[in-house]
Amino acid sequence: MSGRRTVYEIYWEILVYCKTPRSFSAIISRCDLNSKLGQEYLEFLVSREYLTIIRDGERTSYQSTPKAAEYVALFSSLYQKLFDSTPGFRL
């Protein structure tokens, strides 16, 4: 398998990382994304209700929703069946 991540792996990484509220800059840094791609991924996940936006004054953060747990579990299960290991996440 190549070192390149799929979109599905990136979604999984974001959702796992955002189990607790995270800022945009923390997400793109930890998930190794550029700002443009990070914004696209976050907008998609928010539109599908896998992430929620939390606003506290001027601070904005993102947190995984209960709906995201199903995606994380299904992706993890599929990944394990395909590769005989759990998805790796560089946290």
N, C-alpha and C positions, 0 to 999 in steps of 0.2 A: 504494500500500500504506500502511496506517495505521502510526502509530508504536508501536502496541501489539504486544507480543511474544506469540507463541503458547506454549503449554506445551512444545511440541517444541523451540522456539528456546531456552527457558529450560533445558531438559534439556541441550541442546547446549552452552550457555554454561557450565553447571556442570561438565560432563564435560571440556570443553577446559581450563577454569581449574584443574581438579583433576588435571591430568597430573602435577603434583607435589603432595605432601600439603598440604592447606589446612585451617585451622580453620573452625569453623562461622561465627564472626563475620566472618572474611575473605571467606567465600563469600557470605554475605548482603549484605555491604557492596559487594563488587565486582560482584555480579550484580543489585544493586538490588532486593532482596527484603526483605519484613518477616520477622520471626522465625517467625511461624506458618506462612506459606507456604514459607519456606525449609526448615523442619523437614519439612513434608509432601513437598516435592520430594526432599530427601535420603533420607527413609525409603523412598520409592518406588524411587529409584535403587539403594539398598542392597538392597532386597527383590528386585530384578531382577538383582542381582550386577553392576551397572555401576559401582558405587562400593563401596569397602571402607573399613571403619572401622579406623583405626590408633590404638591406645592406647599412650601412652608415659608411664607414671606417671599424673599427673593430667591430662595433655594428651591431647585427642582430636582427630584430624584425619581428613580424608576424602581418598581418592585414587581416581582412575579405574582400573578394572581393564582387562586386555587385552580383555575382552568389550566394553567401552565403545568401543573403537576402531572396531568394525564400525558401531555406531550413528552415531558422529561422521562416518565416511566416507560412509555412506548418506545421512544428513541433508544433509551438505555438497553431495553430488552432486545430490540432488533440488532443493535450494535454488538451486543454480547453474542447473539446467535451467529452473526456473520463473521466475527473476528475472534471469538473465544476469549474475549476480555471486555472489561467495562471501558466506557469512553474515558480517555485521559483528559484531565483538565489541569492546566498549569497554575493552580492556585497555591 
